[in-house]
Amino acid sequence: MAPAPVRRFLTAEWRFLALLNYAVEPALLAPHAPRGTELDVHAGRVLLSLVGFRFIHTRLLGVAIPRHRHFDEVNLRCYVRRTAGGEVRRGVAFIREIVPRRAIAAVARAVYNEPYLALPMRSSVPADPVTTPAPVRYEWRSASGWHHLALTAAAAAAFPEPGSEAAFLTERSWGYTRQRDGSTIEYRVEHPPWRVRQGADVSVGGAMGALYGGAFGEVLARPPDSAFLADGSAVTVHRPVRI
């Protein structure tokens, strides 16, 4: 029997994942759960996250593209789940993803129909993802000016306890995206468990309502309900499958 085809689309390292998390009304996020999925819930709450992180050593179909190997991403996401063959697949659906390179955004839109936008970006992260990190800051500029998210790790890194909020947020093996015809694609994201630190000195700034819409802007204008910094790891993103 011939081996199954390799379905890797992208490999990289995701590092310094700053997760700022907000409990919101399900009605805000229900329109963003692709068909065939439902909003996932932790401790009775539906969560919205603003996440910034670094892509490092990125390869597309095994090829390193010059000037597109190391870059930042900031995304606004919600958490969904799907049951397939008796397996509960916990995943993420994106509301907006921001990167600094137009080519990256164009490929993601073409292959996955992900809601990518290319904007000028800058960041400040430590040089070493293993030691206790310095403050982490991600910035991106839209027509309304510069926006940012920032935090400082307030504790030593540890693998999250099963069932904890940190585990709920970071142990996600699937991505789901609504397609132009209303259908949904599913793709697998492989990575080992991440060590996580509590975040402190959290800051979010900029005209978020102008970029994300008024309802999300109102949420992002208040302090997050929790904040974490995940060390990250090597990741593999597989090709999408229509469900």
N, CA, C and O of each residue as an XYZ file, in Angstrom:
972
protein
N       0.846     -1.191      0.000
C       0.000      0.000      0.000
C       0.885      1.246      0.000
O       1.840      1.336      0.772
N       0.569      2.188     -0.853
C       1.361      3.416     -0.928
C       1.174      4.235      0.339
O       0.079      4.261      0.902
N       2.238      4.912      0.799
C       2.093      5.749      1.986
C       1.139      6.907      1.732
O       1.007      7.380      0.603
N       0.476      7.359      2.793
C      -0.424      8.511      2.678
C       0.377      9.744      2.289
O       1.496      9.927      2.768
N      -0.172     10.585      1.434
C       0.567     11.782      1.017
C       0.816     12.710      2.193
O      -0.014     12.841      3.092
N       1.978     13.350      2.164
C       2.300     14.326      3.190
C       1.467     15.581      2.938
O       1.453     16.118      1.830
N       0.779     16.036      3.970
C      -0.131     17.160      3.808
C       0.384     18.424      4.487
O      -0.390     19.345      4.748
N       1.687     18.476      4.776
C       2.228     19.684      5.378
C       2.143     20.842      4.387
O       2.513     20.714      3.220
N       1.649     21.963      4.879
C       1.631     23.167      4.055
C       2.671     24.161      4.543
O       3.374     24.776      3.741
N       2.768     24.317      5.850
C       3.677     25.296      6.430
C       4.329     24.715      7.665
O       3.676     24.049      8.469
N       5.624     24.968      7.815
C       6.327     24.655      9.056
C       7.016     25.931      9.534
O       7.444     26.764      8.735
N       7.112     26.062     10.850
C       7.714     27.264     11.434
C       7.898     27.022     12.917
O       7.564     25.956     13.434
N       8.432     28.026     13.593
C       8.336     28.109     15.037
C       7.408     29.269     15.369
O       7.499     30.338     14.766
N       6.514     29.053     16.331
C       5.718     30.131     16.895
C       6.276     30.407     18.275
O       6.343     29.501     19.106
N       6.679     31.641     18.537
C       7.335     31.980     19.804
C       6.707     33.232     20.418
O       6.130     34.071     19.726
N       6.842     33.325     21.737
C       6.399     34.498     22.505
C       4.940     34.830     22.209
O       4.612     35.929     21.762
N       4.081     33.858     22.468
C       2.658     34.034     22.205
C       2.011     34.763     23.386
O       1.815     34.185     24.456
N       1.690     36.021     23.177
C       1.006     36.826     24.195
C      -0.492     36.715     23.952
O      -0.990     37.134     22.907
N      -1.217     36.142     24.930
C      -2.649     35.895     24.801
C      -3.399     36.757     25.814
O      -3.269     36.564     27.022
N      -4.181     37.706     25.312
C      -5.024     38.557     26.151
C      -6.464     38.119     25.926
O      -6.938     38.098     24.790
N      -7.165     37.770     27.006
C      -8.406     37.024     26.879
C      -9.571     37.746     27.564
O      -9.436     38.287     28.661
N     -10.715     37.734     26.878
C     -11.889     38.478     27.321
C     -13.106     37.561     27.313
O     -13.388     36.921     26.300
N     -13.825     37.488     28.418
C     -15.108     36.792     28.455
C     -16.159     37.686     27.799
O     -16.297     38.856     28.156
N     -16.898     37.128     26.838
C     -17.870     37.923     26.082
C     -19.180     37.160     25.980
O     -19.248     35.968     26.282
N     -20.214     37.864     25.548
C     -21.497     37.223     25.305
C     -21.398     36.327     24.070
O     -20.807     36.725     23.066
N     -21.972     35.120     24.133
C     -21.900     34.227     22.968
C     -22.432     34.859     21.689
O     -21.945     34.543     20.603
N     -23.413     35.736     21.789
C     -23.989     36.337     20.590
C     -22.966     37.133     19.793
O     -23.109     37.271     18.578
N     -21.934     37.662     20.452
C     -20.911     38.417     19.737
C     -20.099     37.518     18.815
O     -19.722     37.930     17.719
N     -19.827     36.289     19.254
C     -18.937     35.401     18.512
C     -19.663     34.347     17.673
O     -19.061     33.751     16.779
N     -20.940     34.113     17.950
C     -21.662     33.075     17.213
C     -21.571     33.244     15.696
O     -21.429     32.241     14.997
N     -21.646     34.470     15.149
C     -21.529     34.600     13.692
C     -20.155     34.220     13.149
O     -19.998     34.040     11.941
N     -19.165     34.097     14.018
C     -17.801     33.799     13.573
C     -17.435     32.317     13.737
O     -16.303     31.924     13.454
N     -18.385     31.500     14.192
C     -18.165     30.046     14.262
C     -18.543     29.454     12.913
O     -19.721     29.472     12.554
N     -17.583     28.927     12.150
C     -17.906     28.404     10.823
C     -18.926     27.261     10.879
O     -19.060     26.580     11.896
N     -19.629     27.072      9.783
C     -20.632     26.015      9.696
C     -20.015     24.661     10.072
O     -18.916     24.327      9.627
N     -20.720     23.900     10.881
C     -20.226     22.599     11.322
C     -19.462     22.648     12.623
O     -19.074     21.606     13.152
N     -19.235     23.858     13.158
C     -18.572     24.022     14.448
C     -19.524     24.723     15.414
O     -20.563     25.247     15.013
N     -19.156     24.722     16.677
C     -19.879     25.480     17.686
C     -18.872     26.150     18.598
O     -17.728     25.708     18.701
N     -19.295     27.215     19.260
C     -18.404     27.897     20.188
C     -18.016     26.957     21.318
O     -18.864     26.266     21.883
N     -16.727     26.937     21.642
C     -16.239     26.163     22.768
C     -16.324     27.027     24.023
O     -16.220     28.252     23.956
N     -16.513     26.372     25.165
C     -16.784     27.086     26.409
C     -15.845     26.577     27.489
O     -15.609     25.374     27.603
N     -15.313     27.498     28.279
C     -14.506     27.118     29.441
C     -15.124     27.706     30.696
O     -15.322     28.918     30.787
N     -15.427     26.854     31.661
C     -16.007     27.278     32.942
C     -17.235     28.156     32.725
O     -17.448     29.137     33.438
N     -18.038     27.787     31.728
C     -19.255     28.524     31.449
C     -19.071     29.813     30.692
O     -20.038     30.551     30.502
N     -17.849     30.114     30.247
C     -17.576     31.383     29.579
C     -17.123     31.156     28.145
O     -16.419     30.193     27.840
N     -17.538     32.057     27.281
C     -17.050     32.108     25.902
C     -15.955     33.167     25.857
O     -16.135     34.275     26.362
N     -14.821     32.825     25.253
C     -13.645     33.696     25.295
C     -13.255     34.215     23.920
O     -13.312     33.500     22.920
N     -12.864     35.462     23.904
C     -12.248     36.128     22.755
C     -10.814     36.429     23.139
O     -10.554     36.871     24.258
N      -9.858     36.192     22.210
C      -8.449     36.451     22.514
C      -7.814     37.337     21.458
O      -8.035     37.163     20.260
N      -7.020     38.293     21.930
C      -6.117     39.070     21.086
C      -4.729     38.500     21.316
O      -4.234     38.494     22.444
N      -4.092     38.016     20.240
C      -2.864     37.230     20.366
C      -1.785     37.807     19.459
O      -2.024     38.046     18.275
N      -0.604     38.029     20.014
C       0.555     38.420     19.231
C       1.652     37.392     19.386
O       1.847     36.852     20.475
N       2.382     37.110     18.300
C       3.471     36.131     18.381
C       4.420     36.304     17.209
O       4.147     37.047     16.266
N       5.550     35.595     17.292
C       6.578     35.629     16.269
C       6.576     34.339     15.455
O       6.565     33.245     16.019
N       6.587     34.466     14.131
C       6.921     33.364     13.228
C       8.436     33.364     13.052
O       9.027     34.412     12.791
N       9.070     32.198     13.192
C      10.515     32.067     13.018
C      10.791     30.839     12.145
O      10.119     29.816     12.280
N      11.776     30.940     11.253
C      12.208     29.816     10.403
C      11.030     29.246      9.604
O      10.834     28.032      9.552
N      10.267     30.119      8.997
C       9.067     29.703      8.275
C       9.434     29.088      6.932
O      10.285     29.599      6.204
N       8.768     27.972      6.620
C       8.917     27.314      5.321
C       7.535     27.008      4.761
O       6.658     26.521      5.475
N       7.352     27.293      3.491
C       6.104     27.024      2.800
C       6.336     25.875      1.820
O       7.150     25.981      0.903
N       5.606     24.768      2.029
C       5.819     23.555      1.224
C       7.290     23.149      1.243
O       7.831     22.686      0.239
N       7.928     23.329      2.397
C       9.315     22.940      2.580
C      10.341     23.939      2.086
O      11.542     23.698      2.202
N       9.889     25.061      1.536
C      10.801     26.031      0.942
C      10.835     27.293      1.810
O       9.794     27.833      2.185
N      12.048     27.748      2.120
C      12.219     29.004      2.840
C      12.188     30.160      1.843
O      13.008     30.206      0.926
N      11.263     31.082      2.011
C      11.114     32.208      1.092
C      11.930     33.381      1.622
O      11.688     33.814      2.749
N      12.881     33.915      0.865
C      13.690     35.035      1.352
C      12.824     36.203      1.815
O      11.839     36.556      1.167
N      13.206     36.799      2.945
C      12.538     37.954      3.562
C      11.153     37.625      4.109
O      10.416     38.524      4.515
N      10.795     36.340      4.121
C       9.494     35.938      4.646
C       9.642     34.791      5.647
O       8.718     33.997      5.825
N      10.793     34.705      6.295
C      11.016     33.609      7.243
C      10.703     34.007      8.677
O      10.245     33.181      9.467
N      10.948     35.265      9.015
C      10.764     35.733     10.384
C       9.861     36.966     10.349
O      10.187     37.957      9.695
N       8.744     36.909     11.039
C       7.811     38.037     11.031
C       6.836     37.883     12.198
O       6.750     36.829     12.830
N       6.108     38.963     12.462
C       5.104     38.967     13.530
C       3.724     38.652     12.969
O       3.468     38.808     11.775
N       2.842     38.204     13.860
C       1.418     38.135     13.564
C       0.651     38.564     14.804
O       1.040     38.247     15.928
N      -0.426     39.278     14.593
C      -1.403     39.577     15.646
C      -2.755     39.119     15.132
O      -3.150     39.477     14.023
N      -3.465     38.334     15.920
C      -4.792     37.901     15.486
C      -5.820     38.049     16.582
O      -5.508     38.011     17.772
N      -7.058     38.220     16.146
C      -8.226     38.232     17.025
C      -8.962     36.940     16.744
O      -9.316     36.667     15.597
N      -9.202     36.129     17.783
C      -9.689     34.768     17.577
C     -10.768     34.397     18.585
O     -10.889     34.996     19.654
N     -11.549     33.387     18.206
C     -12.453     32.739     19.135
C     -12.193     31.245     19.085
O     -11.427     30.769     18.247
N     -12.827     30.510     19.977
C     -12.532     29.095     20.172
C     -13.770     28.266     19.846
O     -14.865     28.518     20.348
N     -13.560     27.267     18.989
C     -14.665     26.450     18.510
C     -14.308     24.976     18.655
O     -13.160     24.614     18.911
N     -15.326     24.140     18.483
C     -15.102     22.698     18.522
C     -16.018     22.026     17.513
O     -17.046     22.569     17.108
N     -15.609     20.824     17.122
C     -16.369     20.021     16.169
C     -16.222     18.564     16.562
O     -15.131     18.132     16.936
N     -17.289     17.809     16.484
C     -17.231     16.377     16.756
C     -17.202     15.637     15.431
O     -18.079     15.824     14.587
N     -16.188     14.792     15.249
C     -16.017     14.023     14.013
C     -15.656     12.592     14.382
O     -14.617     12.359     15.000
N     -16.497     11.632     14.014
C     -16.225     10.230     14.308
C     -16.084      9.947     15.791
O     -15.296      9.089     16.189
N     -16.847     10.665     16.616
C     -16.765     10.472     18.058
C     -15.635     11.235     18.725
O     -15.515     11.209     19.950
N     -14.802     11.915     17.944
C     -13.685     12.705     18.479
C     -14.086     14.171     18.561
O     -14.598     14.729     17.591
N     -13.856     14.797     19.709
C     -14.091     16.229     19.849
C     -12.820     16.957     19.429
O     -11.772     16.811     20.058
N     -12.922     17.728     18.380
C     -11.779     18.459     17.852
C     -11.890     19.922     18.275
O     -12.789     20.644     17.845
N     -10.967     20.335     19.117
C     -10.977     21.703     19.625
C     -10.078     22.560     18.747
O      -8.927     22.211     18.483
N     -10.621     23.681     18.303
C      -9.878     24.499     17.360
C     -10.102     25.977     17.563
O     -10.634     26.425     18.578
N      -9.675     26.718     16.556
C      -9.694     28.182     16.572
C     -10.339     28.666     15.281
O     -10.142     28.080     14.217
N     -11.107     29.734     15.389
C     -11.602     30.457     14.217
C     -11.148     31.912     14.349
O     -11.244     32.508     15.421
N     -10.661     32.463     13.262
C     -10.063     33.800     13.308
C     -11.046     34.861     12.813
O     -11.779     34.657     11.845
N     -11.038     35.985     13.500
C     -11.843     37.138     13.116
C     -11.013     38.104     12.276
O     -11.523     38.696     11.325
N      -9.739     38.263     12.623
C      -8.809     39.075     11.852
C      -7.399     38.629     12.165
O      -7.063     38.399     13.327
N      -6.560     38.504     11.130
C      -5.143     38.157     11.285
C      -4.317     39.208     10.560
O      -4.583     39.537      9.404
N      -3.319     39.726     11.249
C      -2.494     40.807     10.707
C      -1.050     40.346     10.628
O      -0.508     39.819     11.600
N      -0.427     40.541      9.480
C       0.986     40.239      9.253
C       1.598     41.420      8.500
O       0.868     42.250      7.960
N       2.938     41.506      8.458
C       3.556     42.674      7.824
C       3.844     42.509      6.335
O       4.258     43.471      5.689
N       3.638     41.325      5.775
C       4.010     41.080      4.383
C       2.773     40.790      3.539
O       1.961     39.936      3.895
N       2.632     41.503      2.418
C       1.470     41.311      1.558
C       1.421     39.912      0.968
O       0.340     39.342      0.818
N       2.580     39.350      0.631
C       2.593     38.016      0.027
C       2.067     36.963      0.996
O       1.357     36.043      0.589
N       2.415     37.094      2.280
C       1.930     36.139      3.282
C       0.420     36.224      3.378
O      -0.265     35.201      3.380
N      -0.104     37.440      3.456
C      -1.549     37.615      3.547
C      -2.247     37.074      2.304
O      -3.307     36.456      2.410
N      -1.666     37.299      1.126
C      -2.288     36.858     -0.120
C      -2.348     35.339     -0.197
O      -3.366     34.785     -0.614
N      -1.280     34.656      0.196
C      -1.272     33.191      0.158
C      -2.290     32.622      1.133
O      -3.021     31.693      0.790
N      -2.349     33.169      2.353
C      -3.296     32.673      3.351
C      -4.737     32.877      2.899
O      -5.585     32.013      3.122
N      -5.016     34.002      2.270
C      -6.373     34.229      1.765
C      -6.697     33.275      0.623
O      -7.812     32.760      0.541
N      -5.720     33.035     -0.265
C      -5.970     32.197     -1.428
C      -6.163     30.730     -1.057
O      -7.046     30.069     -1.605
N      -5.351     30.207     -0.132
C      -5.389     28.779      0.183
C      -6.433     28.452      1.243
O      -7.117     27.433      1.146
N      -6.560     29.311      2.256
C      -7.444     29.012      3.393
C      -8.651     29.949      3.485
O      -9.569     29.683      4.262
N      -8.671     31.036      2.711
C      -9.658     32.104      2.867
C      -9.620     32.678      4.280
O     -10.651     33.094      4.808
N      -8.447     32.703      4.891
C      -8.286     33.284      6.214
C      -8.370     34.814      6.111
O      -7.948     35.388      5.107
N      -8.906     35.470      7.136
C      -9.100     36.928      7.082
C      -7.822     37.700      7.392
O      -7.734     38.396      8.403
N      -6.832     37.570      6.509
C      -5.536     38.215      6.702
C      -5.539     39.632      6.145
O      -6.215     39.946      5.165
N      -4.754     40.473      6.812
C      -4.548     41.855      6.406
C      -3.074     42.172      6.594
O      -2.499     41.850      7.634
N      -2.457     42.799      5.603
C      -1.045     43.190      5.699
C      -0.954     44.640      6.143
O      -1.494     45.537      5.495
N      -0.255     44.862      7.272
C      -0.053     46.198      7.812
C       1.378     46.334      8.316
O       2.009     45.324      8.628
N       1.907     47.541      8.406
C       3.225     47.716      9.039
C       3.178     47.234     10.484
O       2.210     47.482     11.203
N       4.247     46.534     10.902
C       4.306     45.969     12.242
C       5.708     46.128     12.815
O       6.685     46.293     12.084
N       5.780     46.075     14.135
C       7.066     46.041     14.831
C       6.830     45.371     16.180
O       5.702     45.303     16.668
N       7.916     44.878     16.772
C       7.762     44.160     18.031
C       9.030     44.287     18.858
O      10.096     44.649     18.359
N       8.879     43.977     20.139
C      10.004     43.889     21.061
C       9.828     42.611     21.863
O       8.906     42.496     22.670
N      10.717     41.650     21.638
C      10.653     40.363     22.331
C      12.061     39.996     22.783
O      13.037     40.505     22.233
N      12.178     39.115     23.783
C      13.509     38.694     24.216
C      14.223     37.900     23.137
O      13.602     37.406     22.196
N      15.524     37.786     23.285
C      16.316     37.016     22.330
C      16.215     35.524     22.581
O      16.428     34.732     21.664
N      15.891     35.120     23.812
C      15.922     33.715     24.192
C      14.550     33.299     24.697
O      14.083     33.845     25.696
N      13.873     32.331     24.025
C      12.546     31.928     24.482
C      12.550     31.009     25.684
O      11.480     30.658     26.179
N      13.705     30.607     26.171
C      13.777     29.626     27.252
C      13.864     30.302     28.613
O      13.205     29.873     29.560
N      14.667     31.353     28.720
C      14.834     32.023     30.002
C      13.620     32.893     30.310
O      12.780     33.134     29.443
N      13.539     33.360     31.556
C      12.441     34.240     31.934
C      12.465     35.474     31.055
O      13.464     36.192     31.045
N      11.393     35.748     30.312
C      11.460     36.803     29.300
C      11.299     38.192     29.870
O      10.738     38.381     30.949
N      11.801     39.158     29.129
C      11.554     40.567     29.386
C      10.155     40.900     28.871
O       9.485     40.023     28.327
N       9.700     42.132     29.026
C       8.393     42.511     28.472
C       8.298     42.212     26.979
O       9.278     42.314     26.241
N       7.107     41.846     26.562
C       6.817     41.509     25.170
C       5.812     42.522     24.640
O       4.821     42.829     25.302
N       6.073     43.039     23.446
C       5.202     44.069     22.884
C       5.080     43.858     21.373
O       6.079     43.655     20.683
N       3.849     43.910     20.873
C       3.576     43.841     19.439
C       2.796     45.082     19.037
O       1.874     45.502     19.736
N       3.180     45.673     17.889
C       2.527     46.876     17.405
C       2.181     46.719     15.929
O       2.908     46.066     15.180
N       1.072     47.319     15.519
C       0.657     47.291     14.128
C      -0.056     48.601     13.807
O      -0.727     49.178     14.662
N       0.095     49.065     12.565
C      -0.400     50.389     12.187
C      -1.451     50.286     11.093
O      -1.201     49.740     10.018
N      -2.627     50.818     11.386
C      -3.697     50.908     10.401
C      -3.903     52.363     10.019
O      -3.127     53.229     10.422
N      -4.944     52.638      9.244
C      -5.227     54.017      8.850
C      -5.538     54.895     10.058
O      -5.406     56.117      9.989
N      -5.952     54.272     11.173
C      -6.284     55.046     12.377
C      -5.087     55.221     13.306
O      -5.236     55.768     14.398
N      -3.898     54.766     12.892
C      -2.701     54.944     13.699
C      -2.154     53.633     14.242
O      -2.554     52.546     13.824
N      -1.230     53.765     15.180
C      -0.586     52.588     15.759
C      -1.469     51.962     16.837
O      -2.135     52.658     17.604
N      -1.454     50.623     16.872
C      -2.122     49.824     17.893
C      -1.049     48.974     18.573
O       0.012     48.735     17.997
N      -1.322     48.519     19.792
C      -0.336     47.651     20.436
C      -1.006     46.727     21.454
O      -2.104     46.984     21.947
N      -0.298     45.654     21.738
C      -0.577     44.823     22.903
C       0.759     44.522     23.555
O       1.767     44.351     22.870
N       0.769     44.456     24.877
C       2.019     44.228     25.607
C       1.705     43.575     26.936
O       0.626     43.759     27.500
N       2.670     42.805     27.429
C       2.577     42.225     28.764
C       3.971     41.849     29.229
O       4.927     41.837     28.453
N       4.062     41.543     30.507
C       5.289     41.039     31.107
C       4.971     39.739     31.825
O       3.958     39.644     32.518
N       5.820     38.745     31.667
C       5.605     37.481     32.376
C       5.801     37.690     33.863
O       6.796     38.277     34.291
N       4.836     37.203     34.662
C       4.859     37.454     36.105
C       5.206     36.223     36.915
O       5.226     36.287     38.144
N       5.480     35.106     36.263
C       5.764     33.876     36.992
C       6.629     32.980     36.128
O       6.795     33.224     34.933
N       7.176     31.947     36.735
C       7.975     30.976     35.991
C       7.086     30.186     35.036
O       5.891     30.016     35.280
N       7.675     29.713     33.963
C       6.923     28.938     32.978
C       6.617     27.553     33.513
O       7.432     26.945     34.207
N       5.422     27.057     33.178
C       5.018     25.708     33.569
C       3.998     25.208     32.566
O       3.277     25.995     31.952
N       3.942     23.886     32.403
C       2.898     23.317     31.557
C       1.554     23.473     32.267
O       1.450     23.166     33.455
N       0.537     23.938     31.570
C      -0.739     24.202     32.242
C      -1.405     22.930     32.748
O      -1.273     21.863     32.149
N      -2.115     23.059     33.848
C      -2.857     21.942     34.405
C      -4.005     21.560     33.470
O      -4.640     22.433     32.879
N      -4.273     20.249     33.332
C      -5.427     19.846     32.517
C      -6.702     20.514     33.015
O      -6.955     20.580     34.218
N      -7.493     21.002     32.083
C      -8.734     21.655     32.433
C      -8.610     23.116     32.801
O      -9.622     23.782     33.015
N      -7.386     23.637     32.881
C      -7.191     25.039     33.228
C      -7.499     25.925     32.026
O      -7.593     25.451     30.894
N      -7.654     27.222     32.293
C      -7.899     28.153     31.197
C      -6.710     28.201     30.248
O      -6.895     28.267     29.033
N      -5.498     28.168     30.778
C      -4.317     28.193     29.914
C      -4.286     26.990     28.990
O      -3.929     27.119     27.819
N      -4.656     25.817     29.500
C      -4.714     24.626     28.653
C      -5.803     24.772     27.597
O      -5.593     24.431     26.433
N      -6.957     25.273     27.998
C      -8.066     25.490     27.058
C      -7.622     26.375     25.899
O      -7.971     26.107     24.749
N      -6.863     27.415     26.186
C      -6.465     28.376     25.170
C      -5.363     27.862     24.258
O      -5.363     28.161     23.063
N      -4.433     27.103     24.794
C      -3.222     26.757     24.038
C      -3.240     25.356     23.438
O      -2.494     25.089     22.496
N      -4.054     24.470     23.948
C      -4.079     23.095     23.429
C      -5.145     22.992     22.356
O      -6.214     22.417     22.559
N      -4.825     23.561     21.219
C      -5.728     23.637     20.077
C      -5.048     22.993     18.879
O      -3.980     23.437     18.459
N      -5.651     21.961     18.333
C      -5.019     21.194     17.255
C      -5.680     21.403     15.899
O      -5.293     20.755     14.926
N      -6.674     22.298     15.808
C      -7.412     22.446     14.564
C      -7.703     23.919     14.291
O      -7.852     24.727     15.208
N      -7.777     24.238     13.011
C      -8.241     25.541     12.573
C      -9.452     25.367     11.674
O      -9.536     24.404     10.912
N     -10.391     26.304     11.766
C     -11.623     26.248     10.964
C     -11.855     27.604     10.324
O     -11.712     28.643     10.969
N     -12.216     27.581      9.045
C     -12.411     28.826      8.311
C     -13.617     28.715      7.399
O     -13.759     27.750      6.647
N     -14.488     29.718      7.474
C     -15.619     29.788      6.554
C     -15.120     30.149      5.166
O     -14.274     31.029      5.008
N     -15.651     29.460      4.157
C     -15.283     29.732      2.777
C     -16.289     30.675      2.112
O     -17.343     30.972      2.674
N     -15.953     31.130      0.930
C     -16.784     32.125      0.257
C     -18.179     31.594     -0.055
O     -19.132     32.370     -0.129
N     -18.311     30.275     -0.239
C     -19.622     29.696     -0.510
C     -20.372     29.301      0.753
O     -21.443     28.701      0.667
N     -19.831     29.625      1.926
C     -20.487     29.313      3.185
C     -20.056     28.005      3.804
O     -20.392     27.734      4.957
N     -19.318     27.177      3.068
C     -18.829     25.917      3.613
C     -17.644     26.180      4.544
O     -17.245     27.327      4.747
N     -17.094     25.116      5.100
C     -16.009     25.222      6.083
C     -14.850     24.334      5.697
O     -15.049     23.212      5.232
N     -13.629     24.834      5.889
C     -12.459     23.971      5.797
C     -11.897     23.742      7.196
O     -12.042     24.568      8.097
N     -11.253     22.593      7.339
C     -10.607     22.194      8.593
C      -9.153     21.873      8.281
O      -8.858     21.219      7.280
N      -8.250     22.329      9.131
C      -6.850     21.972      8.949
C      -6.226     21.693     10.312
O      -6.583     22.302     11.321
N      -5.290     20.762     10.310
C      -4.647     20.347     11.555
C      -3.414     21.205     11.820
O      -2.673     21.555     10.901
N      -3.209     21.535     13.087
C      -2.033     22.278     13.528
C      -1.341     21.424     14.593
O      -1.905     21.169     15.657
N      -0.130     20.992     14.299
C       0.590     20.091     15.206
C       1.675     20.845     15.961
O       2.484     21.557     15.365
N       1.682     20.681     17.265
C       2.778     21.192     18.084
C       2.723     20.523     19.444
O       1.650     20.091     19.866
N       3.843     20.425     20.141
C       3.835     19.856     21.488
C       3.185     20.817     22.470
O       2.945     21.975     22.129
N       2.895     20.356     23.687
C       2.356     21.282     24.700
C       3.322     22.438     24.955
O       4.540     22.273     24.883
N       2.763     23.597     25.250
C       3.564     24.792     25.496
C       3.620     25.107     26.986
O       2.630     24.957     27.703
N       4.783     25.543     27.437
C       4.880     26.108     28.773
C       4.282     27.511     28.754
O       4.423     28.245     27.775
N       3.618     27.870     29.836
C       2.855     29.114     29.894
C       3.202     29.869     31.177
O       3.426     29.264     32.226
N       3.242     31.185     31.078
C       3.440     32.062     32.228
C       2.237     32.982     32.385
O       1.617     33.364     31.393
N       1.903     33.336     33.606
C       0.905     34.376     33.834
C       1.461     35.710     33.335
O       2.659     35.971     33.439
N       0.581     36.547     32.793
C       0.988     37.858     32.335
C       0.592     38.949     33.308
O      -0.425     38.839     33.993
N       1.393     40.001     33.370
C       1.107     41.170     34.205
C       1.473     42.415     33.402
O       1.999     42.319     32.293
N       1.186     43.584     33.977
C       1.478     44.860     33.312
C       0.941     44.862     31.882
O       1.631     45.251     30.940
N      -0.303     44.417     31.746
C      -0.909     44.273     30.423
C      -1.331     45.630     29.881
O      -1.852     46.472     30.612
N      -1.098     45.829     28.592
C      -1.472     47.088     27.948
C      -2.006     46.794     26.550
O      -1.418     46.016     25.798
N      -3.124     47.424     26.217
C      -3.699     47.356     24.870
C      -4.030     48.778     24.463
O      -4.670     49.500     25.227
N      -3.610     49.199     23.278
C      -3.841     50.570     22.870
C      -4.118     50.707     21.397
O      -3.783     49.829     20.601
N      -4.736     51.824     21.036
C      -5.057     52.097     19.646
C      -6.559     52.146     19.435
O      -7.336     51.756     20.306
N      -6.952     52.625     18.277
C      -8.371     52.745     17.936
C      -8.882     51.393     17.454
O      -9.067     51.178     16.256
N      -9.108     50.485     18.400
C      -9.485     49.119     18.059
C     -10.837     49.061     17.350
O     -11.040     48.221     16.473
N     -11.755     49.939     17.720
C     -13.054     49.925     17.071
C     -12.964     50.238     15.590
O     -13.715     49.676     14.794
N     -12.057     51.128     15.209
C     -11.891     51.463     13.799
C     -11.353     50.290     13.000
O     -11.650     50.152     11.814
N     -10.564     49.450     13.643
C      -9.943     48.323     12.944
C     -10.802     47.068     12.988
O     -10.918     46.362     11.986
N     -11.408     46.781     14.147
C     -12.123     45.516     14.337
C     -13.639     45.665     14.376
O     -14.354     44.663     14.404
N     -14.139     46.891     14.378
C     -15.564     47.116     14.500
C     -15.934     47.544     15.908
O     -15.225     47.246     16.869
N     -17.054     48.247     16.018
C     -17.408     48.861     17.286
C     -17.601     47.889     18.420
O     -17.158     48.163     19.536
N     -18.256     46.744     18.179
C     -18.519     45.790     19.258
C     -17.228     45.209     19.806
O     -17.064     45.096     21.021
N     -16.308     44.837     18.919
C     -15.019     44.315     19.386
C     -14.183     45.431     20.003
O     -13.434     45.200     20.953
N     -14.310     46.630     19.465
C     -13.574     47.750     20.044
C     -13.966     48.002     21.485
O     -13.115     48.326     22.314
N     -15.248     47.858     21.794
C     -15.702     48.035     23.176
C     -15.095     46.985     24.095
O     -14.696     47.296     25.218
N     -15.023     45.745     23.626
C     -14.422     44.683     24.443
C     -12.947     44.966     24.682
O     -12.468     44.866     25.812
N     -12.230     45.319     23.629
C     -10.786     45.500     23.729
C     -10.412     46.782     24.470
O      -9.249     46.976     24.823
N     -11.385     47.653     24.706
C     -11.114     48.874     25.459
C     -11.063     48.625     26.961
O     -10.583     49.475     27.710
N     -11.549     47.470     27.412
C     -11.505     47.172     28.847
C     -10.344     46.226     29.147
O      -9.840     45.558     28.243
N      -9.918     46.165     30.404
C      -8.819     45.258     30.748
C      -9.197     43.804     30.460
O     -10.343     43.418     30.689
N      -8.270     42.996     29.968
C      -8.581     41.587     29.727
C      -8.861     40.858     31.040
O      -8.389     41.253     32.106
N      -9.636     39.791     30.934
C      -9.944     38.975     32.108
C      -8.783     38.072     32.497
O      -8.692     37.640     33.646
N      -7.906     37.786     31.564
C      -6.699     37.013     31.863
C      -5.661     37.320     30.797
O      -5.988     37.806     29.714
N      -4.403     37.030     31.118
C      -3.316     37.226     30.155
C      -2.242     36.184     30.428
O      -1.892     35.916     31.577
N      -1.725     35.600     29.349
C      -0.698     34.577     29.451
C       0.370     34.821     28.391
O       0.115     35.445     27.361
N       1.569     34.319     28.665
C       2.637     34.284     27.676
C       3.073     32.842     27.531
O       3.564     32.234     28.482
N       2.889     32.289     26.324
C       3.299     30.915     26.026
C       4.645     30.940     25.314
O       4.885     31.771     24.439
N       5.532     30.000     25.712
C       6.845     29.934     25.074
C       6.744     29.628     23.592
O       7.502     30.178     22.793
N       5.806     28.748     23.209
C       5.701     28.325     21.824
C       6.647     27.191     21.490
O       7.301     26.636     22.374
N       6.721     26.840     20.196
C       7.480     25.671     19.760
C       7.499     25.638     18.239
O       6.978     26.533     17.575
N       8.106     24.593     17.706
C       7.943     24.291     16.288
C       6.499     23.864     16.039
O       5.886     23.202     16.876
N       5.962     24.249     14.879
C       4.597     23.890     14.509
C       4.569     23.420     13.063
O       5.427     23.774     12.255
N       3.558     22.613     12.760
C       3.267     22.201     11.391
C       1.804     22.472     11.110
O       0.928     21.999     11.835
N       1.539     23.228     10.067
C       0.175     23.501      9.633
C      -0.089     22.675      8.382
O       0.642     22.782      7.397
N      -1.131     21.852      8.420
C      -1.430     20.951      7.314
C      -2.354     21.604      6.304
O      -2.979     22.630      6.573
N      -2.424     20.999      5.160
C      -3.309     21.486      4.092
C      -4.764     21.380      4.537
O      -5.103     20.504      5.333
N      -5.619     22.253      4.038
C      -7.015     22.234      4.471
C      -7.826     21.146      3.786
O      -7.516     20.701      2.681
N      -8.891     20.732      4.496
C      -9.844     19.753      3.989
C     -11.242     20.335      4.159
O     -11.573     20.842      5.230
N     -12.054     20.269      3.134
C     -13.415     20.775      3.242
C     -14.275     19.778      4.017
O     -14.209     18.575      3.765
N     -15.076     20.267      4.952
C     -15.916     19.385      5.754
C     -17.388     19.607      5.412
O     -18.260     18.954      5.985
